């Protein structure tokens, strides 16, 4: 797999941002490859066609916006991205945030937020932040994804049942109250269309998974609604006179006030686009054995979102299900994704009038299946067997997504996960002190590098402190407790750091604070067995100038004895 596997040495900066399309073409692109990509692109376009329209309608806009996004953003994500197989376009993850932005800030606000998100993604890619997105905790991702799935499902009840509502509230609880109050207006014909489409999709998935179930269900639903003149609302009746166009709209006026107001929404869009695109690329890697370029992918996502905003489209990202379909259909290069966009463009130009017959209830059935897949109920159940801290992060993120706001859910979820991580790390780090060679200073399972202090002759006035584990801000305060446990200030304090693999700025500050206290009390400090990273950080921050270094504990004791003799 040339071009995808890591090479010897560290790649240069330009190499980190070479699109996989360039890599694929450099390897040699034959007609057999094009034929495979052609078939895969057509297959994915068939899957993406109903999804793009359904997601746009669920987002509070018109179906043509979803297709425009899939064409423009989908083409650019494949052409410029860091994955061979990524398929881009509108996804379910954006439905909630897009709907809310349009409701609060109008469609103009969405265009500005999408462009801002695109610039954020480009910046994140150029700063090589793609590597760090994978560290977002699983409970946070699963919690807000499941929450989005619940909101999408709730938003489709009205269309699926044909309810008559003057207005549908956006808040979840208010929405449920309004929907329950409108159950008396259920349309039997609409329910029949929606249920038939849903049953057909589920049956095809169970018995004929290779067939495009979404498209088949939508086409058959449209045919029967037309044939029997069923009183079910369609794209044509809801969006009469709609014609898709790629004419560049007048971009809304951008002011500092609007930028500040839209920043949280833009950040959420960028966050979702970055996470979902890289998750999709990782799924593609696991299916093919290839390697994606995460930062290239982020830059491509950013460019695609800026372009989508420029032509009046929606936010876009990598779509996991469509990417998997692309791989299973035999795609060999990013050209398959580019062809998928061109096939959708051909549909918009040649067959758009047929889309007016598509019933909204059938598209609701499509989105109900999408919502169920997004919920990842098996993963949710699995995480509910995790430690209580992880369960709390999962449930709080889920609840905030559904009941409050997606942006708040992400922020709180990440912060809670970080606090949980710090707590666990602080429990894993040992800060031990010993003045009179107490047995507890070394545990029974101490590493072989550590010799129990009782084997050494610590002279009176010499104390030793042992730190074991990463020394970061979550445990820095515990170092100060060491001096309290020692009691009377010793003449020499030996700080054993062999088992400290990393130290951060707060850890250094805590160490300096301890050194300050020792200097005030006339205590000399010896540090032993520094590992490379702590040694480099302490040297760069000029802490090593204030202490004496020893290669090991035994040498430190001899140095301490010499210091005691010198007075």
Protein Blocks (a to p, Z undefined) as FASTA:
>chain_A
ZZkaccedjddfklmmgcfklmmmmnopafklmmmmmmmmmmmmmmmmmmmmmmmmmnop
afklmmmmmmmmmmmmmmmmcbfkbccdddfklmmmmmmmmmmnojmlmmmmmmmmmmmm
mmmmmnopmmmmmmpcfklmmmmmmmmmmmmmmmmmmmmnopacfbacfblklmmmmmmm
mmmmccfklmmmmmmmmmmmmmmmmmmmmbcfklmmmmmmmmmmmmnopabddfklmmgo
iacdfbdcddddddfklmmmmmmmmmmmmmmmmmmmmmmmmmmmmmnopacdfklmmmmm
mmmmmmmmmnopacddddfklmmmmmmnopabfklmmmmmmmmmmmmmmmmmmmmmpcfk
lmmmmmmmmmmmmnommlmmmmmmmcfklmmmmmmmmmmmmmmomklmmmmmmmmmmmmm
mmmmmmmpccdddfklpaklpcfklcfklccfklpccdehiacdddedjddfklmmmmmm
mmmmnopadfbdcddfklmmbdcfklmmmmmmmmmmmmmnopacddehiafklmmmmmmn
ommmmpccdfbfklmmmmmmmmmmnZZ
